Structures are given as C-alpha cells and as structure tokens.
Amino acid sequence: GAVVSQHPSRVICKSGTSVKIECRSLDFQATTMFWYRQFPKQSLMLMATSNEGSKATYEQGVEKDKFLINHASLTLSTLTVTSAHPEDSSFYICSARDGTTYSYEQYFGPGTRLTVT
Amino acid sequence: GNSVTQMEGPVTLSEEAFLTINCTYTATGYPSLFWYVQYPGEGLQLLLKATKADDKGSNKGFEATYRKETTSFHLEKGSVQVSDSAVYFCALSDQGSNYQLIWGAGTKLIIKP
C-alpha cells in the first residue's frame, strides 16, 4: 500500500516552454502533498506544501508564479514549471501523507528529472 | 527552531562491515523521527521510524533508537551489503507546521565488495 506515482519520470523541454508534472496517490487519500527539489548531491529542498482544495503554501524564495501547484483532488497534485529556463533543470520529487491518519510519514514518488535546454 | 544534523559523507565501508550513521536533532515537544533511503536515480523510501522516546525502529537489518536524553537517532546495521549503497536521510516531524518534515543533509553510503 501507500504508493505514489509521478509522471513523467524524465522530461526535456526547450527554454521558455512550460512543463507539467503529475503526482498521484494510488491507494490512499492524500490530503497533504509536498513538492521538493533536489540538486545533485544535495538534500531535499521543500518548495511548497499543498492541501487538497486549498492554495499551496510556498517556501521562502520559491516563486509561486513560476511553480504553479494545483491539488484539486485527494489523489492528484500537479506542478507546472512555467517559462522554464536551464536553471530550472533539477530532480523534482513529490510526496504525500495519508489524511486518514495522524502520522507525519510521507510517501514519495520516484521523482521527475527535468532538463531545460 | 527544529533542525537535524547528520554526519557528513560519503561513508565508505567494505561489505559485512558495521555501519553507524549519526543523526542528532533539536526540537521542541516530542517529534517523530525517521530514516529515509534514496537509491541512485530514485525517490525516497521510508526505512524506519520511531514515534516516541526509547522506541526502536528496525527494517532490513537497520536499526535506530529514539534517544531523548542525547537527542539522537543514529542508524546502525551489523553487516552491510553492496546493495545498501545509497543516500540516507534523517528527518523529524515539524509539529508546528502542516505535517512538514525537517530533513538532514543526507549521508551517502558506499559499500565496496
């Protein structure tokens, strides 16, 4: 149980275009989802926290107009990188927590490798 | 505020060696503690967790004990394998903020045959 999928696993896009990444909880209700960015050989950087049906809460320094997050259902959150630039190239990881429990445990997707050329 | 400090890597060991990866934390209240593992090119997987003082989490031969007196949650394994090569992250629950986790910097473990 507690599986989170992410799609696509890899994407290459041209500078100036937008890319959407999907994060789905397959067998539980994800009331809270998190989006992270991970640079090579570094830890996770939390970008934003989203609760189903609400606007996402962005961490300091993360541009909300550039990284659009939608969490419209209990099983799906999307991250759209708008007007992507090469510096947006990174490994993006989503996670979700089961809203039917009080646990802080997060279940992670496999990540999306974004390359902007 | 809350924080997690992990030993810096990489940690390089030979197969069947004993492993310790240190993790200490600063927190108010009574956080839950976690170890996550990230294999190359993959997302993170929960390795083990402990939700209260003196709890021992264990999985796949790894163990960690929640020590409130030393604010530590060190990861140990008696005999490592090449397949244990990965990055290990210690984390704690941030009870003030929307179920977020506070993450350590990660420790890369390299096991040589």
Interface residues (C-beta under 8 A of the other chain):
Chain A: V4 Q6 T32 F34 K41 Q42 S43 L44 L46 T49 N51 T57 I93 S95 R97 S103 Y104 E105 Q106 Y107 F108 G109 P110 G111
Chain B: S32 F34 Y36 G41 E42 G43 L44 Q45 L46 K49 F89 S93 N98 Y99 Q100 L101 W103 G104 A105 G106 K108
